[in-house]
Amino acid sequence: MKLDAHQHFWEYNIAEYGWIGEEMKAIRQSFLPRDLEPILTQSGMDGCIAVQARQSLTETEWLLQLADQYEFIKGVVGWVDLCSDDVRNQLELLASNPVLKGVRHVIQDEPDLQYVLREDFQRGISLLKEYDLAYDLLVSKEQLPYAVDLVKAFPEQRFVLDHLAKPDIKSGIISPWREALESLAAQPNTYCKLSGIVTEADWASWTPSDFTSYLNIAIEAFGAERLMFGSDWPVSNLAASYSEVYGLIKTHIQSLSESEQQMILGGTCAAFYQIS
């Protein structure tokens, strides 16, 4: 089974998607399952994981409804308020739906670089294993060292890093991102998505070689059994088409064994998010 481990849906309005700035006007529109389904089919993908784009319980419920309507949505990574005293009730309500596979908070937008070390946040994280939910780490490269401390504190919790922690691909800077990524990869409970990289390069003039070092570092650090392809569609449309994003990863991993390629293009995702 080939799976896209990371994409989004939304019904656009400026009030709820204020993060889509003027420079991102190409995605200032709605993107729904009917838009993605033919694109997945054309790329030979069997399904996807729909990931939250707003800090909203309402959006999480909406994504679960979409998954009930469209078989190709194999799982949902939603949002709950992990810092809330009501987080258990939120989890009880949402996790009763087996399509909810994990949760995420947009930590990269938090001004506190050590947000993941907050006591209330970690209290929420401590409940996820009870509901058999994974956690998607959306952190900046500056926050990545603190994410290492987080995953060390919860060795039984499944974590996956989104977008390689957004390295500075446009400027070609490797360190200290590399060292922090390798520290994270040293934690066996942590996986990584090969996603979101085209938007960290020059949107208008990137070339495949811009990503070579970053992808090689991730592959060496995590290994195919802990790596998964994610398109980050439709955000990726800012810099590349879906086929270009998929082709970039597929071409880069051609030197790996067939079984390793299969893991990155679907097997790891299915195992991590428990999709049969």
C-alpha positions in Angstrom: 0.0 0.0 0.0 1.4 3.4 -1.0 0.4 6.1 1.4 0.9 9.9 1.6 1.6 10.4 5.3 0.9 14.1 5.4 -1.6 16.4 3.6 -4.3 18.9 4.5 -7.9 19.8 3.7 -9.6 23.1 4.4 -12.5 25.3 3.4 -10.7 28.6 3.1 -11.7 31.8 4.8 -9.3 34.5 5.9 -10.5 34.6 9.5 -9.6 31.0 10.3 -6.6 30.7 8.0 -4.7 33.9 8.8 -1.4 32.0 8.5 -1.9 31.9 4.8 -0.4 35.3 4.0 -0.4 37.4 0.9 2.8 35.7 -0.4 0.8 32.4 -0.2 -2.1 33.6 -2.3 -1.8 30.5 -4.5 -3.4 28.4 -1.7 -5.9 31.0 -0.6 -8.8 28.7 -1.7 -10.5 25.6 -0.5 -8.8 22.2 -0.9 -11.1 19.2 -0.4 -11.0 15.4 -0.9 -12.6 15.7 -4.3 -9.5 17.8 -5.3 -7.0 15.4 -4.0 -8.5 12.0 -4.9 -7.6 12.2 -8.7 -4.1 13.5 -7.9 -3.5 10.5 -5.6 -4.8 8.1 -8.2 -2.6 9.6 -10.9 0.5 9.2 -8.6 -0.4 5.6 -7.8 -1.2 6.3 -4.1 -3.7 4.2 -2.2 -4.5 6.6 0.5 -3.4 9.4 2.8 -3.3 10.8 6.3 -5.2 14.0 6.7 -3.4 16.3 9.2 -4.9 19.3 11.1 -4.3 22.8 9.8 -6.2 24.7 12.6 -6.1 24.5 16.4 -9.7 23.5 16.5 -11.8 20.6 17.8 -14.3 21.5 15.2 -11.8 20.9 12.5 -10.8 17.6 13.9 -14.4 16.5 13.9 -14.8 17.7 10.3 -11.7 15.7 9.2 -13.1 12.6 10.8 -16.4 13.1 9.0 -14.5 13.4 5.7 -12.7 10.2 6.4 -16.1 8.5 6.9 -17.1 9.7 3.5 -13.9 9.0 1.5 -12.2 5.6 1.9 -8.9 6.9 0.6 -8.5 9.0 3.8 -6.9 6.2 5.9 -6.3 8.2 9.1 -6.6 11.6 10.7 -4.1 13.5 12.8 -6.2 16.0 14.6 -5.9 18.6 17.4 -6.8 18.6 21.0 -5.9 21.2 23.6 -3.1 19.2 25.3 -2.6 22.0 27.9 -6.3 22.0 28.9 -7.6 20.5 32.2 -10.3 19.1 29.9 -8.0 17.2 27.6 -9.0 13.8 28.8 -12.7 14.5 27.9 -11.6 15.8 24.5 -9.6 12.6 23.9 -12.4 10.4 25.1 -14.8 12.0 22.6 -12.5 12.0 19.6 -10.5 8.8 20.1 -13.7 6.7 20.1 -13.4 7.0 16.3 -10.7 4.6 15.2 -9.8 6.8 12.2 -8.2 9.2 14.6 -4.6 8.1 14.6 -2.7 10.9 16.2 -2.8 14.5 17.3 -0.7 17.6 16.6 -0.1 21.1 17.8 1.5 23.8 15.7 4.4 24.2 18.0 6.5 26.0 15.3 4.2 29.1 15.8 4.7 29.2 19.6 7.2 32.0 20.6 8.4 29.9 23.5 11.2 27.7 22.1 10.8 25.4 25.0 7.0 25.0 24.7 7.2 21.2 24.5 8.8 21.2 28.0 5.8 22.9 29.6 4.3 20.9 32.5 0.7 21.2 31.2 1.7 20.2 27.6 3.6 17.2 28.9 0.7 16.2 31.1 -1.4 16.1 27.9 1.3 14.1 26.0 1.3 11.6 28.9 -2.3 10.6 28.1 -1.9 9.8 24.4 -0.5 6.2 24.8 -3.6 5.4 26.8 -5.7 6.1 23.7 -3.1 4.5 21.4 -2.5 7.8 19.6 0.7 9.0 17.9 2.0 12.6 18.2 3.2 14.6 15.2 6.0 17.0 16.1 5.7 20.2 14.1 8.7 22.2 15.3 11.2 24.7 13.9 14.9 23.9 13.7 15.4 26.1 16.7 12.9 24.1 18.8 14.2 20.7 17.7 16.7 20.3 20.6 13.8 20.6 23.0 11.8 18.1 21.1 14.7 15.7 21.8 14.1 16.2 25.5 10.4 15.6 25.0 10.7 12.3 23.3 13.3 11.1 25.9 10.8 11.9 28.6 8.2 9.6 27.0 10.0 6.5 25.6 6.8 4.6 25.2 5.0 7.3 23.1 5.1 7.2 19.3 6.4 10.4 17.8 6.9 11.5 14.2 8.8 14.6 13.1 7.1 16.7 10.4 9.0 18.4 7.6 12.4 17.5 8.9 12.0 20.3 11.5 12.2 22.8 8.6 15.9 23.2 7.9 17.2 26.2 6.1 17.3 24.6 2.6 17.1 27.9 0.8 20.4 29.0 2.3 22.0 25.6 2.3 22.7 25.6 6.0 23.2 22.2 7.6 24.4 22.7 11.2 23.3 22.7 13.9 20.1 21.3 12.4 21.9 18.0 11.5 23.2 17.4 15.0 19.8 18.0 16.5 18.1 15.7 14.0 20.6 12.9 14.7 19.9 13.3 18.4 16.2 12.9 17.8 16.8 9.9 15.5 18.7 8.2 18.3 15.4 7.9 20.1 13.9 4.6 18.8 10.3 5.8 19.5 10.7 8.7 17.0 10.0 8.6 13.2 10.3 11.2 10.5 8.3 12.4 7.5 10.1 13.3 4.3 7.6 16.1 3.8 7.4 19.9 3.6 10.9 20.4 2.1 10.1 22.2 -1.2 8.6 25.1 0.7 11.8 25.5 2.7 13.8 26.0 -0.6 13.5 28.8 -3.1 9.9 28.4 -4.3 10.6 29.6 -7.8 14.0 28.2 -8.6 14.7 25.1 -6.5 16.4 22.1 -8.1 16.5 18.5 -6.8 20.1 18.9 -5.8 19.1 21.4 -3.2 17.6 18.6 -1.1 20.2 15.9 -1.5 22.2 16.5 1.7 19.1 17.0 3.8 17.5 13.8 2.6 20.7 11.8 2.9 21.1 12.9 6.5 17.5 11.9 7.3 17.9 8.5 5.6 21.1 7.8 7.4 19.8 8.9 10.7 16.4 7.2 10.8 16.6 4.4 8.2 13.8 3.5 5.9 11.9 1.7 8.6 11.3 5.0 10.4 10.8 7.3 7.4 7.7 8.0 5.4 6.8 10.1 2.4 4.4 13.1 2.9 3.4 15.5 0.2 2.3 18.4 2.5 -0.4 19.1 -0.2 -1.7 21.7 -0.8 0.9 23.8 1.0 3.4 22.2 -1.3 1.6 23.9 -4.2 3.5 27.1 -3.4 6.6 25.6 -4.8 5.8 22.4 -6.7 3.0 20.2 -8.1 2.1 17.0 -6.3 3.8 14.9 -9.0 7.0 17.0 -8.6 7.0 16.5 -4.8 6.4 12.7 -5.1 8.9 12.4 -8.0 11.6 14.2 -5.9 11.4 11.7 -3.1 10.9 8.6 -5.4 13.9 9.5 -7.5 16.1 10.2 -4.5 15.4 6.8 -2.9 16.0 4.8 -6.0 19.4 3.7 -4.8 17.8 2.0 -1.8 16.6 -1.6 -1.9 13.1 -2.3 -3.1 11.9 -3.1 0.4 13.3 0.1 1.7 11.6 2.1 -1.0 8.3 0.4 -0.2 8.7 1.3 3.5 9.3 5.0 2.8 6.4 5.1 0.3 3.8 3.5 2.5 5.0 0.7 4.7 6.3 2.9 7.5 3.3 5.1 7.5 0.9 2.1 7.7 2.9 0.6 10.6 3.3 3.9 12.5 -0.3 5.0 12.2 -1.6 1.4 12.5 -3.4 1.2 9.1 -4.4 -2.2 7.8 
